[in-house]
Amino acid sequence: MSPEDSADLKMLLLSCWYKPQELSKRIAFFYTASLVSGAFGGLLAGGLIEGMEGLGGIRGWKWLFMIEGAATVLIAIGAYFVLPSMLSLPVNQI
């Protein structure tokens, strides 16, 4: 799968939840959030690794791995309940 295919799939998924009039704003928000998370993710990771190093006898990179994994699981569980199912929408809204 190439990066171009990935972009097409993102557009397809976003178009399943939003009307055409709303889609450009949502796509812009999606890509902006991606850039901002890339900019601050490294700073946050560095701070966590340095600040948690040796805490409880566990290396900083292991703390980072556990914290990011726990955050991912919690966000995925929340998204399951918050995001609407594409099949539950009426046909004229898809």
Distance bins in CASP14 RR format, pairs under 12 A and 6 or more apart:
PFRMAT RR
TARGET T0000
AUTHOR 0000-0000-0000
RMODE 2
METHOD distances of the structure
MODEL  1
1 7 0 0 0 0 0 1 0 0 0 0 0
1 8 0 0 0 0 0 1 0 0 0 0 0
1 9 0 0 0 0 1 0 0 0 0 0 0
2 8 0 0 0 0 1 0 0 0 0 0 0
2 9 0 0 0 0 0 1 0 0 0 0 0
3 9 0 0 0 0 0 1 0 0 0 0 0
3 10 0 0 0 0 0 1 0 0 0 0 0
4 10 0 0 0 0 0 1 0 0 0 0 0
4 11 0 0 0 0 0 1 0 0 0 0 0
5 11 0 0 0 0 0 1 0 0 0 0 0
5 12 0 0 0 0 0 1 0 0 0 0 0
6 12 0 0 0 0 0 1 0 0 0 0 0
6 13 0 0 0 0 0 1 0 0 0 0 0
6 34 0 0 0 0 0 1 0 0 0 0 0
7 13 0 0 0 0 0 1 0 0 0 0 0
7 14 0 0 0 0 0 1 0 0 0 0 0
7 27 0 0 0 0 1 0 0 0 0 0 0
7 30 0 0 0 0 0 1 0 0 0 0 0
7 31 0 0 0 0 1 0 0 0 0 0 0
7 34 0 0 0 0 0 1 0 0 0 0 0
8 14 0 0 0 0 0 1 0 0 0 0 0
8 15 0 0 0 0 0 1 0 0 0 0 0
9 15 0 0 0 0 0 1 0 0 0 0 0
9 16 0 0 0 0 0 1 0 0 0 0 0
10 16 0 0 0 0 0 1 0 0 0 0 0
10 17 0 0 0 0 0 1 0 0 0 0 0
10 23 0 0 0 0 0 1 0 0 0 0 0
10 26 0 0 0 0 0 1 0 0 0 0 0
10 27 1 0 0 1 0 0 0 0 0 0 0
10 30 1 0 0 1 0 0 0 0 0 0 0
10 31 0 0 0 0 1 0 0 0 0 0 0
10 34 0 0 0 0 1 0 0 0 0 0 0
11 17 0 0 0 0 0 1 0 0 0 0 0
11 18 0 0 0 0 0 1 0 0 0 0 0
11 20 0 0 0 0 0 1 0 0 0 0 0
11 23 0 0 0 0 1 0 0 0 0 0 0
11 24 0 0 0 0 0 1 0 0 0 0 0
11 26 0 0 0 0 0 1 0 0 0 0 0
11 27 1 0 0 1 0 0 0 0 0 0 0
11 30 0 0 0 0 1 0 0 0 0 0 0
11 31 0 0 0 0 0 1 0 0 0 0 0
12 18 0 0 0 0 0 1 0 0 0 0 0
12 23 0 0 0 0 0 1 0 0 0 0 0
12 27 0 0 0 0 0 1 0 0 0 0 0
12 86 0 0 0 0 0 1 0 0 0 0 0
12 94 0 0 0 0 0 1 0 0 0 0 0
13 23 0 0 0 0 0 1 0 0 0 0 0
13 26 0 0 0 0 0 1 0 0 0 0 0
13 27 0 0 0 0 0 1 0 0 0 0 0
13 30 0 0 0 0 1 0 0 0 0 0 0
13 83 0 0 0 0 0 1 0 0 0 0 0
13 86 0 0 0 0 1 0 0 0 0 0 0
14 20 0 0 0 0 0 1 0 0 0 0 0
14 22 0 0 0 0 1 0 0 0 0 0 0
14 23 1 0 0 1 0 0 0 0 0 0 0
14 24 0 0 0 0 0 1 0 0 0 0 0
14 25 0 0 0 0 0 1 0 0 0 0 0
14 26 1 0 1 0 0 0 0 0 0 0 0
14 27 1 0 0 1 0 0 0 0 0 0 0
14 28 0 0 0 0 0 1 0 0 0 0 0
14 29 0 0 0 0 1 0 0 0 0 0 0
14 30 1 0 0 1 0 0 0 0 0 0 0
14 31 0 0 0 0 0 1 0 0 0 0 0
14 83 0 0 0 0 0 1 0 0 0 0 0
14 86 0 0 0 0 0 1 0 0 0 0 0
15 21 0 0 0 0 0 1 0 0 0 0 0
15 22 0 0 0 0 1 0 0 0 0 0 0
15 23 1 0 1 0 0 0 0 0 0 0 0
15 24 0 0 0 0 0 1 0 0 0 0 0
15 26 0 0 0 0 1 0 0 0 0 0 0
15 27 0 0 0 0 1 0 0 0 0 0 0
15 30 0 0 0 0 0 1 0 0 0 0 0
15 86 0 0 0 0 0 1 0 0 0 0 0
15 93 0 0 0 0 0 1 0 0 0 0 0
15 94 0 0 0 0 1 0 0 0 0 0 0
16 23 0 0 0 0 0 1 0 0 0 0 0
16 26 0 0 0 0 0 1 0 0 0 0 0
16 83 0 0 0 0 0 1 0 0 0 0 0
16 84 0 0 0 0 1 0 0 0 0 0 0
16 85 0 0 0 0 1 0 0 0 0 0 0
16 86 1 0 1 0 0 0 0 0 0 0 0
16 87 0 0 0 0 1 0 0 0 0 0 0
16 88 0 0 0 0 0 1 0 0 0 0 0
16 89 0 0 0 0 1 0 0 0 0 0 0
16 93 0 0 0 0 1 0 0 0 0 0 0
16 94 1 0 0 1 0 0 0 0 0 0 0
17 23 0 0 0 0 1 0 0 0 0 0 0
17 26 0 0 0 0 1 0 0 0 0 0 0
17 27 0 0 0 0 0 1 0 0 0 0 0
17 30 0 0 0 0 0 1 0 0 0 0 0
17 79 0 0 0 0 0 1 0 0 0 0 0
17 82 0 0 0 0 0 1 0 0 0 0 0
17 83 1 0 0 1 0 0 0 0 0 0 0
17 84 1 0 0 1 0 0 0 0 0 0 0
17 85 0 0 0 0 1 0 0 0 0 0 0
17 86 1 0 0 1 0 0 0 0 0 0 0
17 88 0 0 0 0 0 1 0 0 0 0 0
17 89 0 0 0 0 1 0 0 0 0 0 0
17 93 0 0 0 0 1 0 0 0 0 0 0
17 94 0 0 0 0 1 0 0 0 0 0 0
18 24 0 0 0 0 1 0 0 0 0 0 0
18 25 0 0 0 0 1 0 0 0 0 0 0
18 26 1 0 1 0 0 0 0 0 0 0 0
18 27 0 0 0 0 1 0 0 0 0 0 0
18 28 0 0 0 0 0 1 0 0 0 0 0
18 29 0 0 0 0 0 1 0 0 0 0 0
18 30 0 0 0 0 0 1 0 0 0 0 0
18 83 0 0 0 0 0 1 0 0 0 0 0
18 84 0 0 0 0 0 1 0 0 0 0 0
18 86 0 0 0 0 0 1 0 0 0 0 0
18 89 0 0 0 0 0 1 0 0 0 0 0
18 93 0 0 0 0 1 0 0 0 0 0 0
18 94 0 0 0 0 0 1 0 0 0 0 0
19 25 0 0 0 0 0 1 0 0 0 0 0
19 26 0 0 0 0 1 0 0 0 0 0 0
19 89 0 0 0 0 0 1 0 0 0 0 0
19 92 0 0 0 0 0 1 0 0 0 0 0
19 93 1 0 0 1 0 0 0 0 0 0 0
19 94 0 0 0 0 0 1 0 0 0 0 0
20 26 0 0 0 0 0 1 0 0 0 0 0
20 27 0 0 0 0 0 1 0 0 0 0 0
20 93 0 0 0 0 0 1 0 0 0 0 0
20 94 0 0 0 0 0 1 0 0 0 0 0
22 28 0 0 0 0 0 1 0 0 0 0 0
22 29 0 0 0 0 0 1 0 0 0 0 0
22 93 0 0 0 0 0 1 0 0 0 0 0
23 29 0 0 0 0 0 1 0 0 0 0 0
23 30 0 0 0 0 0 1 0 0 0 0 0
24 30 0 0 0 0 0 1 0 0 0 0 0
24 31 0 0 0 0 0 1 0 0 0 0 0
25 31 0 0 0 0 0 1 0 0 0 0 0
25 32 0 0 0 0 0 1 0 0 0 0 0
26 32 0 0 0 0 0 1 0 0 0 0 0
26 33 0 0 0 0 0 1 0 0 0 0 0
27 33 0 0 0 0 0 1 0 0 0 0 0
27 34 0 0 0 0 0 1 0 0 0 0 0
28 34 0 0 0 0 0 1 0 0 0 0 0
28 35 0 0 0 0 0 1 0 0 0 0 0
29 35 0 0 0 0 0 1 0 0 0 0 0
29 36 0 0 0 0 0 1 0 0 0 0 0
30 36 0 0 0 0 0 1 0 0 0 0 0
30 37 0 0 0 0 0 1 0 0 0 0 0
31 37 0 0 0 0 0 1 0 0 0 0 0
31 38 0 0 0 0 0 1 0 0 0 0 0
32 38 0 0 0 0 0 1 0 0 0 0 0
32 39 0 0 0 0 0 1 0 0 0 0 0
33 39 0 0 0 0 0 1 0 0 0 0 0
33 40 0 0 0 0 0 1 0 0 0 0 0
33 41 0 0 0 0 0 1 0 0 0 0 0
34 40 0 0 0 0 0 1 0 0 0 0 0
34 41 0 0 0 0 0 1 0 0 0 0 0
35 41 0 0 0 0 0 1 0 0 0 0 0
36 42 0 0 0 0 0 1 0 0 0 0 0
36 43 0 0 0 0 0 1 0 0 0 0 0
36 44 0 0 0 0 0 1 0 0 0 0 0
37 43 0 0 0 0 0 1 0 0 0 0 0
37 44 0 0 0 0 1 0 0 0 0 0 0
37 45 0 0 0 0 0 1 0 0 0 0 0
37 68 0 0 0 0 0 1 0 0 0 0 0
37 71 0 0 0 0 0 1 0 0 0 0 0
38 44 0 0 0 0 1 0 0 0 0 0 0
38 45 0 0 0 0 0 1 0 0 0 0 0
40 46 0 0 0 0 0 1 0 0 0 0 0
40 47 0 0 0 0 0 1 0 0 0 0 0
41 47 0 0 0 0 1 0 0 0 0 0 0
41 48 0 0 0 0 1 0 0 0 0 0 0
41 49 0 0 0 0 0 1 0 0 0 0 0
41 64 0 0 0 0 0 1 0 0 0 0 0
41 68 0 0 0 0 1 0 0 0 0 0 0
41 71 0 0 0 0 0 1 0 0 0 0 0
42 48 0 0 0 0 1 0 0 0 0 0 0
42 49 0 0 0 0 1 0 0 0 0 0 0
42 50 0 0 0 0 0 1 0 0 0 0 0
42 64 0 0 0 0 0 1 0 0 0 0 0
42 68 0 0 0 0 0 1 0 0 0 0 0
43 49 0 0 0 0 0 1 0 0 0 0 0
43 50 0 0 0 0 0 1 0 0 0 0 0
44 50 0 0 0 0 0 1 0 0 0 0 0
44 51 0 0 0 0 0 1 0 0 0 0 0
44 52 0 0 0 0 0 1 0 0 0 0 0
44 64 0 0 0 0 1 0 0 0 0 0 0
44 67 0 0 0 0 1 0 0 0 0 0 0
44 68 0 0 0 0 1 0 0 0 0 0 0
44 71 0 0 0 0 0 1 0 0 0 0 0
45 51 0 0 0 0 0 1 0 0 0 0 0
45 52 0 0 0 0 0 1 0 0 0 0 0
45 60 0 0 0 0 1 0 0 0 0 0 0
45 61 0 0 0 0 1 0 0 0 0 0 0
45 63 0 0 0 0 0 1 0 0 0 0 0
45 64 1 0 1 0 0 0 0 0 0 0 0
45 65 0 0 0 0 0 1 0 0 0 0 0
45 67 0 0 0 0 1 0 0 0 0 0 0
45 68 0 0 0 0 1 0 0 0 0 0 0
46 52 0 0 0 0 1 0 0 0 0 0 0
46 53 0 0 0 0 0 1 0 0 0 0 0
46 60 0 0 0 0 1 0 0 0 0 0 0
46 61 0 0 0 0 1 0 0 0 0 0 0
46 63 0 0 0 0 0 1 0 0 0 0 0
46 64 1 0 0 1 0 0 0 0 0 0 0
46 67 0 0 0 0 0 1 0 0 0 0 0
46 68 0 0 0 0 0 1 0 0 0 0 0
47 53 0 0 0 0 1 0 0 0 0 0 0
47 60 0 0 0 0 1 0 0 0 0 0 0
47 61 0 0 0 0 0 1 0 0 0 0 0
47 63 0 0 0 0 0 1 0 0 0 0 0
47 64 0 0 0 0 1 0 0 0 0 0 0
47 67 0 0 0 0 0 1 0 0 0 0 0
48 55 0 0 0 0 0 1 0 0 0 0 0
48 59 0 0 0 0 0 1 0 0 0 0 0
48 60 1 0 0 1 0 0 0 0 0 0 0
48 61 0 0 0 0 1 0 0 0 0 0 0
48 62 0 0 0 0 0 1 0 0 0 0 0
48 63 1 0 0 1 0 0 0 0 0 0 0
48 64 1 0 1 0 0 0 0 0 0 0 0
48 65 0 0 0 0 0 1 0 0 0 0 0
48 66 0 0 0 0 0 1 0 0 0 0 0
48 67 1 0 0 1 0 0 0 0 0 0 0
48 68 0 0 0 0 1 0 0 0 0 0 0
48 71 0 0 0 0 0 1 0 0 0 0 0
49 55 0 0 0 0 0 1 0 0 0 0 0
49 58 0 0 0 0 0 1 0 0 0 0 0
49 59 0 0 0 0 1 0 0 0 0 0 0
49 60 1 0 1 0 0 0 0 0 0 0 0
49 61 1 0 1 0 0 0 0 0 0 0 0
49 62 0 0 0 0 1 0 0 0 0 0 0
49 63 1 0 0 1 0 0 0 0 0 0 0
49 64 1 0 1 0 0 0 0 0 0 0 0
49 65 0 0 0 0 0 1 0 0 0 0 0
49 66 0 0 0 0 0 1 0 0 0 0 0
49 67 0 0 0 0 0 1 0 0 0 0 0
49 68 0 0 0 0 0 1 0 0 0 0 0
50 59 0 0 0 0 0 1 0 0 0 0 0
50 60 1 0 0 1 0 0 0 0 0 0 0
50 61 0 0 0 0 0 1 0 0 0 0 0
50 63 0 0 0 0 0 1 0 0 0 0 0
50 64 0 0 0 0 0 1 0 0 0 0 0
51 58 0 0 0 0 0 1 0 0 0 0 0
51 59 0 0 0 0 0 1 0 0 0 0 0
51 60 1 0 0 1 0 0 0 0 0 0 0
51 61 0 0 0 0 0 1 0 0 0 0 0
51 63 0 0 0 0 1 0 0 0 0 0 0
51 64 0 0 0 0 0 1 0 0 0 0 0
51 67 0 0 0 0 0 1 0 0 0 0 0
52 58 1 0 0 1 0 0 0 0 0 0 0
52 59 0 0 0 0 1 0 0 0 0 0 0
52 60 1 0 1 0 0 0 0 0 0 0 0
52 61 0 0 0 0 1 0 0 0 0 0 0
52 62 0 0 0 0 1 0 0 0 0 0 0
52 63 1 1 0 0 0 0 0 0 0 0 0
52 64 1 0 0 1 0 0 0 0 0 0 0
52 65 0 0 0 0 0 1 0 0 0 0 0
52 66 0 0 0 0 1 0 0 0 0 0 0
52 67 0 0 0 0 1 0 0 0 0 0 0
52 68 0 0 0 0 0 1 0 0 0 0 0
53 59 1 0 0 1 0 0 0 0 0 0 0
53 60 1 0 1 0 0 0 0 0 0 0 0
53 61 0 0 0 0 1 0 0 0 0 0 0
53 62 0 0 0 0 1 0 0 0 0 0 0
53 63 1 0 0 1 0 0 0 0 0 0 0
53 64 0 0 0 0 0 1 0 0 0 0 0
54 60 1 0 0 1 0 0 0 0 0 0 0
54 61 0 0 0 0 0 1 0 0 0 0 0
54 62 0 0 0 0 1 0 0 0 0 0 0
54 63 0 0 0 0 1 0 0 0 0 0 0
55 62 0 0 0 0 0 1 0 0 0 0 0
55 63 1 0 0 1 0 0 0 0 0 0 0
55 64 0 0 0 0 0 1 0 0 0 0 0
55 66 0 0 0 0 0 1 0 0 0 0 0
55 67 0 0 0 0 0 1 0 0 0 0 0
56 62 0 0 0 0 0 1 0 0 0 0 0
56 63 0 0 0 0 1 0 0 0 0 0 0
56 66 0 0 0 0 0 1 0 0 0 0 0
57 63 0 0 0 0 1 0 0 0 0 0 0
58 64 0 0 0 0 0 1 0 0 0 0 0
58 65 0 0 0 0 1 0 0 0 0 0 0
58 66 0 0 0 0 1 0 0 0 0 0 0
58 67 0 0 0 0 0 1 0 0 0 0 0
59 65 0 0 0 0 1 0 0 0 0 0 0
59 66 0 0 0 0 0 1 0 0 0 0 0
60 66 0 0 0 0 1 0 0 0 0 0 0
60 67 0 0 0 0 1 0 0 0 0 0 0
60 68 0 0 0 0 0 1 0 0 0 0 0
61 67 0 0 0 0 0 1 0 0 0 0 0
61 68 0 0 0 0 0 1 0 0 0 0 0
62 68 0 0 0 0 0 1 0 0 0 0 0
62 69 0 0 0 0 0 1 0 0 0 0 0
63 69 0 0 0 0 0 1 0 0 0 0 0
63 70 0 0 0 0 0 1 0 0 0 0 0
64 70 0 0 0 0 0 1 0 0 0 0 0
64 71 0 0 0 0 0 1 0 0 0 0 0
65 71 0 0 0 0 0 1 0 0 0 0 0
65 72 0 0 0 0 0 1 0 0 0 0 0
66 72 0 0 0 0 0 1 0 0 0 0 0
66 73 0 0 0 0 0 1 0 0 0 0 0
67 73 0 0 0 0 0 1 0 0 0 0 0
67 74 0 0 0 0 0 1 0 0 0 0 0
68 74 0 0 0 0 0 1 0 0 0 0 0
68 75 0 0 0 0 0 1 0 0 0 0 0
69 75 0 0 0 0 1 0 0 0 0 0 0
69 76 0 0 0 0 1 0 0 0 0 0 0
70 76 0 0 0 0 0 1 0 0 0 0 0
70 77 0 0 0 0 0 1 0 0 0 0 0
71 77 0 0 0 0 0 1 0 0 0 0 0
71 78 0 0 0 0 0 1 0 0 0 0 0
72 78 0 0 0 0 0 1 0 0 0 0 0
72 79 0 0 0 0 0 1 0 0 0 0 0
73 79 0 0 0 0 0 1 0 0 0 0 0
73 80 0 0 0 0 0 1 0 0 0 0 0
74 80 0 0 0 0 0 1 0 0 0 0 0
74 81 0 0 0 0 0 1 0 0 0 0 0
75 81 0 0 0 0 0 1 0 0 0 0 0
75 82 0 0 0 0 1 0 0 0 0 0 0
75 83 0 0 0 0 0 1 0 0 0 0 0
76 82 0 0 0 0 0 1 0 0 0 0 0
76 83 0 0 0 0 0 1 0 0 0 0 0
77 83 0 0 0 0 0 1 0 0 0 0 0
79 85 0 0 0 0 0 1 0 0 0 0 0
83 89 0 0 0 0 0 1 0 0 0 0 0
84 90 0 0 0 0 0 1 0 0 0 0 0
84 93 0 0 0 0 1 0 0 0 0 0 0
84 94 0 0 0 0 0 1 0 0 0 0 0
85 94 0 0 0 0 0 1 0 0 0 0 0
86 93 0 0 0 0 1 0 0 0 0 0 0
86 94 1 0 0 1 0 0 0 0 0 0 0
87 93 0 0 0 0 0 1 0 0 0 0 0
87 94 0 0 0 0 1 0 0 0 0 0 0
88 94 0 0 0 0 0 1 0 0 0 0 0
END
